[in-house]
Amino acid sequence: MSILVSEDTRLIVQGFTGSQGTLHSEQSIQYGTNIVGGVTPGKGGQEHLNKPVFNSVEEAVAEVDPNASIIFVPAKFCKDSILEAAEAGIKLIVCITEGIPTLDMLEVKNHIDNIGARLIGPNCPGVITPGEAKLGIMPGNIHKPGSIGIISRSGTLTYEAVKQTTDLGFGQSSCVGIGGDPIPGSSFIDMLKLFEADDQTEAIVMVGEIGGTAEEAAAEYIKNNIKKPVISYIAGQTAPEGKRMGHAGAIIAGGKGTAKDKIDKLSKCGVHVADNLVSIGSKVAEVLGR
Amino acid sequence: MYDETQEDSQEAEAAKNDLSYVSLEGNIGCMVNGAGLAMGTMDTIKFFGGNPANFLDVGGTATQERVAKAFKIILRDPDVKVVLVNIFGGIVRCDLIAEGVLAAIKEVDVTIPVVVRLEGNNAELGAKILSKADIEIESINDLADAAKKAVELAE
């Protein structure tokens, strides 16, 4: 098994015919992902990458029966695109776009929680189950089917964790980028729950960074609910206070959200913290005793 | 009211060029793709006994144009003794990134040592392109080794 996506995933792409949508759809199809169509308003009836294009998600649902959607539309249109997908009955929505206004996300988050849809991202690399389906912008070739579940707030840091666990032979069950924004559609805790219940996942790697309290909340949850070993790395130990480090959510404000606080809390809750970015893989090996 | 004269001059210049940059106290310039990896690279430098001069996310594509702009901003800081470039290739092939980095180094006329770590798609080909260059670049595939080298060159 795996989490969220598998060979049974039937994906539509919102923003299919745009440059980003096209580039990454091509890559995903090449990886073996089952893309059943795309949505670009005004281009319904056309074909793109040999797949049908629809004017709306509702039309796509009626015609090709998708069970997941990935969104590549510009930030100001994302609120509408996410809600359109959720209201059309899509249960898994992955949003790659960076720069969605926080107020838009507040509304989106409430709405999709009420509908019961799951949103991954925004501002994230997406989700992959190695060897089965790639919903995102990550390089497929560094992944390998295996036993480690990876959750991260950062794209390129996810790739580091993936590369290290691949090089050491563990491979990954699934990898999820939850995104670097202050209000993510899904939290570390949401993903921890799924990995805990997944037979294929033997250990979980959680990559966090400065800002907010998501890692602290996850640490508390892990202590009480997760039996599988959790290995963590927190980026931003050298970040100064009051400066936003690229990601909208990565800021130490009023002394809160430091890497040290997060590492202390995680360690206290039984999480195995890698002291450095380059030692995530070796920490996994140490914890699993091989 | 936003007044750019009140900002750190490099940070203001970076903002104009759509690069994410934060200036720090150290002497190892950092150019990285991705915000998380940029922070992770700074931490790695510190871990091996060095001090990062800045946070800089050059963005997902790392084209010659963006890399050149990033070099210009990093080199405005007179404390910088060495630049560590850390790119995880992702979708963009490392050989293309390597060519972009080389062209940018020539364009900006970088005279201090540059350590480049390329990982991802076609990383070996990228490293080969860098090692054949007629300018002095340390091409190191392992991040720990690359960080150690940068720390050594900054001393």
Interface residues (C-beta under 8 A of the other chain):
Chain A: L23 H24 Q27 I137 M138 P139 N141 I142 S152 R153 S154 G155 T156 L157 T158 Y159 E160 K163 G180 V207 E209 I210 Y233 A235 G236 Q237 T238 A239 P240 K243 R244 M245 G246 H247 A250 A259 D275 N276 L277 V278
Chain B: S20 V22 L24 V32 N33 G34 A35 G36 L37 A38 M39 G40 T41 M42 D43 T44 I45 K46 F47 P52 F55 D57 G60 F88 G89 G90 I91 E119 G120 N121 D142 L143 A144 A147
